[in-house]
């Protein structure tokens, strides 16, 4: 079953140098921080949020970006953060984007 979405904040990205796949979150905050979500075995949830950019900007906005990302995932997946697994995030990133809806 294919999932459909009206928003495409989560997208798959393949790093051209390392060839690693990651999921990028396109946040709406006006700060230059790239947010990626990747699978990990370091915690009980099975995934983690990474922030890339200027360390001073990350330090200033880290809390807001983290809560914005978690709120987005909880709202879209209709689950609490401790119930979200990495495969849920992958399904959301693979969702087919719907641009318009027609009644015909």
TORPATOR-604628 format. One line per field, with one value per residue: residue in three letters; z negated, x negated, y of N, C-alpha, C, O in turn. Coordinates in nm, 3 decimals. Each point is the difference from the previous one (the first is absolute). Last residue first. Layout:
# residues N
residu c(ALA	...)
n_c3 c(Z	...)
n_c1 c(X	...)
n_c2 c(Y	...)
ca_c3 c(Z	...)
ca_c1 c(X	...)
ca_c2 c(Y	...)
c_c3 c(Z	...)
c_c1 c(X	...)
c_c2 c(Y	...)
o_c3 c(Z	...)
o_c1 c(X	...)
o_c2 c(Y	...)
This chain:
# residues 104
residu c(UNK	UNK	UNK	UNK	UNK	UNK	UNK	UNK	UNK	UNK	UNK	UNK	UNK	UNK	UNK	UNK	UNK	UNK	UNK	UNK	UNK	UNK	UNK	UNK	UNK	UNK	UNK	UNK	UNK	UNK	UNK	UNK	UNK	UNK	UNK	UNK	UNK	UNK	UNK	UNK	UNK	UNK	UNK	UNK	UNK	UNK	UNK	UNK	UNK	UNK	UNK	UNK	UNK	UNK	UNK	UNK	UNK	UNK	UNK	UNK	UNK	UNK	UNK	UNK	UNK	UNK	UNK	UNK	UNK	UNK	UNK	UNK	UNK	UNK	UNK	UNK	UNK	UNK	UNK	UNK	UNK	UNK	UNK	UNK	UNK	UNK	UNK	UNK	UNK	UNK	UNK	UNK	UNK	UNK	UNK	UNK	UNK	UNK	UNK	UNK	UNK	UNK	UNK	UNK)
n_c3 c(1.005	-0.405	-0.153	-0.166	-0.044	-0.101	-0.168	0.009	-0.351	-0.284	-0.308	-0.538	-0.456	-0.209	-0.387	-0.576	-0.334	-0.204	-0.505	-0.550	-0.507	-0.362	-0.402	0.097	-0.013	0.296	0.399	0.444	0.134	-0.453	-0.257	0.201	-0.079	-0.459	-0.093	0.169	-0.283	-0.448	0.045	0.069	-0.410	-0.328	0.147	0.067	-0.173	0.160	0.550	0.262	-0.009	0.342	0.627	0.348	0.045	-0.364	-0.053	-0.342	0.062	-0.239	-0.098	-0.611	-0.491	0.004	0.173	0.584	0.594	0.513	0.144	0.302	-0.074	0.242	-0.064	0.036	-0.046	-0.066	-0.124	0.049	0.034	0.138	0.110	-0.042	0.224	-0.038	0.342	0.093	0.335	0.215	-0.022	0.285	0.095	-0.362	-0.042	-0.278	0.021	-0.374	-0.187	-0.106	0.326	-0.019	0.115	-0.005	-0.121	0.164	0.069	-0.015)
n_c1 c(1.318	-0.165	-0.636	-0.487	-0.611	-0.432	-0.276	-0.385	-0.183	-0.427	-0.307	-0.190	0.271	-0.156	-0.425	0.050	0.135	-0.382	-0.311	0.279	0.266	0.301	-0.180	0.208	0.607	0.424	0.262	-0.304	-0.129	-0.175	-0.520	-0.492	-0.169	-0.276	-0.572	-0.367	-0.105	-0.363	-0.573	-0.225	-0.113	-0.483	-0.512	-0.269	-0.515	-0.490	-0.188	-0.334	-0.573	-0.359	-0.005	0.039	0.424	0.152	0.423	0.213	0.227	0.188	0.125	0.194	-0.348	-0.607	-0.403	0.028	0.200	0.029	0.265	0.094	-0.125	-0.019	-0.323	0.064	-0.119	0.573	0.431	0.467	0.342	-0.221	-0.069	-0.407	-0.141	-0.364	-0.332	-0.463	-0.483	-0.435	-0.463	-0.033	0.483	0.518	0.575	0.554	0.610	0.386	0.511	0.222	0.546	0.696	0.429	0.085	0.076	-0.174	0.154	-0.130)
n_c2 c(1.517	0.438	0.204	0.313	-0.045	0.037	-0.554	-0.487	-0.442	-0.288	-0.235	0.194	-0.252	-0.517	-0.081	0.010	-0.453	-0.382	0.027	-0.030	0.097	0.047	0.421	0.561	0.090	0.110	-0.003	0.286	0.577	0.338	-0.032	0.237	0.548	0.207	0.003	0.414	0.491	0.068	0.115	0.519	0.394	0.021	0.238	0.544	0.291	-0.288	-0.032	0.382	0.011	-0.322	-0.030	-0.387	-0.398	-0.472	-0.451	-0.446	-0.564	-0.540	-0.412	0.022	0.004	0.213	0.064	-0.206	0.304	0.341	0.469	0.516	0.602	0.551	0.521	0.595	0.538	0.328	0.246	-0.483	-0.329	-0.640	-0.537	-0.497	-0.561	-0.470	-0.381	-0.369	0.002	-0.068	0.425	0.533	0.318	0.035	0.075	-0.047	0.108	0.170	0.270	0.388	0.045	-0.033	-0.035	-0.671	-0.605	-0.552	-0.559	-0.584)
ca_c3 c(0.120	-0.032	0.091	-0.012	0.008	0.022	0.071	-0.018	0.129	0.037	0.130	0.097	0.019	0.076	0.139	0.059	0.014	0.119	0.121	0.036	0.141	0.076	-0.042	0.050	-0.087	-0.106	-0.104	-0.021	0.126	0.064	-0.080	0.009	0.136	0.013	-0.073	0.072	0.125	-0.030	-0.049	0.115	0.086	-0.068	-0.015	0.046	-0.025	-0.144	-0.054	0.037	-0.079	-0.139	-0.087	0.030	0.065	0.049	0.010	0.077	-0.065	0.094	0.125	0.105	0.002	-0.094	-0.120	-0.108	-0.093	-0.085	0.043	-0.089	0.058	-0.094	0.075	-0.061	0.094	-0.043	0.081	-0.081	0.042	-0.102	0.045	-0.042	-0.039	0.016	-0.122	0.012	-0.106	0.052	-0.081	-0.033	0.118	-0.003	0.006	0.061	0.004	0.131	-0.012	-0.087	0.024	-0.033	0.059	-0.088	0.070	-0.083	0.013	0.000)
ca_c1 c(0.049	0.122	0.107	0.108	0.136	-0.005	0.121	0.044	0.024	0.139	0.030	-0.092	0.040	0.126	-0.031	-0.057	0.109	0.076	-0.062	-0.123	-0.037	0.066	-0.058	-0.136	-0.095	-0.058	0.103	0.013	0.020	0.124	0.115	0.010	0.039	0.142	0.077	-0.013	0.075	0.142	0.031	-0.004	0.115	0.124	0.009	0.130	0.107	0.015	0.059	0.142	0.065	0.022	-0.086	-0.009	-0.125	0.005	-0.130	0.005	-0.047	-0.035	-0.048	0.095	0.114	0.107	-0.050	0.023	-0.109	0.020	-0.063	0.046	0.011	0.044	0.049	-0.033	-0.070	-0.138	-0.091	-0.066	0.045	0.073	0.001	0.122	-0.012	0.127	0.053	0.136	0.092	0.104	-0.002	-0.135	-0.079	-0.120	-0.120	-0.114	-0.122	-0.043	-0.097	-0.107	-0.119	-0.121	0.011	-0.014	0.004	0.044	-0.077	0.084)
ca_c2 c(-0.068	-0.072	0.029	-0.097	0.054	0.144	0.041	0.138	0.065	0.028	-0.060	0.059	0.138	-0.001	-0.035	0.121	0.098	-0.040	0.053	-0.071	0.015	-0.108	-0.127	-0.016	0.067	-0.083	-0.018	-0.144	-0.071	0.044	-0.044	-0.146	-0.036	0.034	-0.101	-0.127	0.015	-0.009	-0.133	-0.090	0.027	-0.037	-0.146	-0.046	0.097	0.018	-0.123	0.003	0.106	-0.043	0.079	0.143	0.037	0.138	0.067	0.124	0.122	0.105	-0.056	0.036	-0.092	0.031	0.065	-0.097	-0.025	-0.117	-0.124	-0.107	-0.133	-0.102	-0.115	-0.128	-0.087	-0.016	0.081	0.102	0.132	0.076	0.139	0.067	0.140	0.068	0.060	0.053	-0.038	-0.089	-0.122	-0.045	-0.036	0.082	-0.083	0.066	-0.081	-0.050	-0.108	0.046	-0.081	0.075	0.133	0.114	0.128	0.111	0.123	0.118)
c_c3 c(-0.005	0.119	-0.037	0.094	-0.014	0.000	0.013	0.087	-0.024	0.133	0.052	0.141	0.103	0.029	0.087	0.147	0.070	0.022	0.126	0.135	0.024	0.149	0.069	-0.041	0.045	-0.087	-0.105	-0.104	-0.020	0.127	0.067	-0.077	0.013	0.139	0.012	-0.066	0.079	0.125	-0.027	-0.042	0.119	0.091	-0.060	-0.024	0.031	-0.033	-0.150	-0.054	0.029	-0.088	-0.146	-0.092	0.034	0.053	0.057	-0.004	0.096	-0.078	0.108	0.135	0.116	0.017	-0.104	-0.133	-0.100	-0.089	-0.103	0.051	-0.108	0.074	-0.100	0.086	-0.071	0.092	-0.059	0.085	-0.081	0.051	-0.097	0.038	-0.035	-0.050	0.032	-0.135	0.024	-0.108	0.049	-0.073	-0.034	0.116	0.009	-0.003	0.071	-0.016	0.138	-0.022	-0.083	0.013	-0.032	0.077	-0.101	0.083	-0.088	0.000)
c_c1 c(-0.025	0.057	0.122	0.111	0.099	0.140	-0.002	0.123	0.056	0.007	0.139	0.025	-0.090	0.047	0.125	-0.035	-0.050	0.120	0.076	-0.051	-0.128	-0.035	0.065	-0.062	-0.141	-0.088	-0.044	0.105	0.025	0.029	0.131	0.121	0.021	0.052	0.150	0.085	-0.001	0.087	0.150	0.038	0.006	0.122	0.133	0.025	0.138	0.116	0.023	0.070	0.149	0.068	0.028	-0.099	0.005	-0.138	0.020	-0.138	0.006	-0.046	-0.033	-0.042	0.096	0.115	0.107	-0.045	0.039	-0.122	0.024	-0.061	0.045	0.013	0.030	0.060	-0.051	-0.066	-0.141	-0.103	-0.062	0.034	0.085	-0.013	0.138	-0.018	0.133	0.042	0.135	0.096	0.098	0.000	-0.139	-0.090	-0.120	-0.118	-0.108	-0.125	-0.034	-0.107	-0.118	-0.121	-0.124	0.018	-0.007	-0.006	0.062	-0.089)
c_c2 c(-0.146	-0.076	-0.084	0.046	-0.114	0.062	0.151	0.029	0.139	0.074	0.031	-0.054	0.070	0.142	0.000	-0.025	0.126	0.091	-0.040	0.051	-0.079	0.005	-0.121	-0.134	-0.036	0.087	-0.102	-0.036	-0.149	-0.081	0.035	-0.051	-0.150	-0.037	0.027	-0.109	-0.131	0.013	-0.014	-0.142	-0.095	0.017	-0.044	-0.148	-0.056	0.093	0.014	-0.123	0.008	0.105	-0.038	0.067	0.148	0.037	0.140	0.062	0.117	0.122	0.101	-0.057	0.025	-0.099	0.028	0.056	-0.108	-0.020	-0.110	-0.129	-0.098	-0.133	-0.111	-0.109	-0.126	-0.102	-0.002	0.073	0.113	0.140	0.081	0.147	0.056	0.142	0.065	0.054	0.065	-0.051	-0.106	-0.133	-0.054	-0.041	0.094	-0.097	0.078	-0.085	-0.052	-0.107	0.050	-0.092	0.084	0.130	0.113	0.128	0.108	0.124)
o_c3 c(0.094	-0.008	-0.046	0.002	0.019	-0.059	-0.101	0.120	-0.069	0.030	0.107	0.098	0.079	0.109	0.113	0.084	0.087	0.115	0.097	0.070	-0.071	0.075	-0.016	0.077	0.063	0.044	-0.041	-0.017	0.073	0.023	0.002	0.049	0.055	0.013	0.018	0.068	0.056	0.011	0.048	0.070	0.035	0.011	0.051	0.041	-0.068	-0.097	-0.050	-0.049	-0.090	-0.091	-0.043	-0.061	0.044	-0.066	0.086	-0.108	0.122	-0.120	0.111	0.080	0.039	0.089	-0.116	-0.100	-0.021	0.042	-0.117	0.118	-0.118	0.104	-0.080	0.028	-0.027	0.049	-0.049	0.088	0.017	0.097	0.018	-0.043	0.062	-0.115	0.116	-0.104	0.040	0.022	-0.041	0.038	0.076	0.011	0.094	-0.103	0.099	-0.088	0.076	-0.029	0.053	-0.030	0.060	0.120	-0.115	0.080	-0.001	-0.081)
o_c1 c(0.035	0.111	-0.015	0.035	-0.032	0.021	-0.003	0.000	0.101	-0.084	0.038	-0.025	0.048	0.048	-0.002	0.017	0.067	0.039	0.001	0.070	-0.099	0.036	-0.049	-0.078	-0.022	-0.049	0.076	0.034	0.079	0.113	0.093	0.073	0.101	0.111	0.078	0.073	0.103	0.104	0.062	0.074	0.107	0.083	0.063	0.104	0.096	0.072	0.106	0.112	0.082	0.077	0.115	-0.085	0.103	-0.101	0.085	-0.056	0.002	0.026	-0.035	0.086	0.075	-0.003	-0.032	-0.008	0.119	-0.113	0.028	0.014	-0.028	0.066	-0.086	0.121	-0.119	0.066	-0.050	-0.063	0.037	-0.059	0.120	-0.093	0.101	-0.039	0.032	-0.027	0.009	0.073	-0.008	-0.071	-0.053	-0.036	-0.012	-0.026	0.025	-0.083	0.088	-0.115	-0.108	0.008	-0.020	-0.024	0.042	-0.092	0.122	-0.091)
o_c2 c(-0.072	-0.054	-0.114	0.118	-0.117	0.106	0.071	-0.030	0.016	0.085	-0.047	0.070	0.080	0.029	0.049	0.088	0.055	0.023	0.077	0.074	0.016	-0.091	-0.112	-0.056	-0.104	0.104	-0.087	-0.117	-0.059	-0.042	-0.081	-0.086	-0.045	-0.052	-0.093	-0.072	-0.039	-0.065	-0.095	-0.068	-0.049	-0.090	-0.092	-0.052	0.032	-0.023	-0.038	0.009	0.019	-0.034	0.006	-0.065	0.052	-0.024	0.022	0.020	-0.017	0.012	-0.038	-0.037	-0.089	-0.086	0.023	-0.072	-0.028	0.024	0.026	-0.033	0.018	-0.008	-0.038	0.000	-0.014	-0.092	0.101	-0.059	0.116	0.048	0.015	0.067	-0.032	0.021	0.025	-0.059	0.116	-0.096	-0.116	-0.093	-0.081	-0.117	0.079	-0.063	0.068	0.024	-0.041	0.034	0.025	-0.119	0.106	0.006	-0.016	0.018	0.019	0.012)
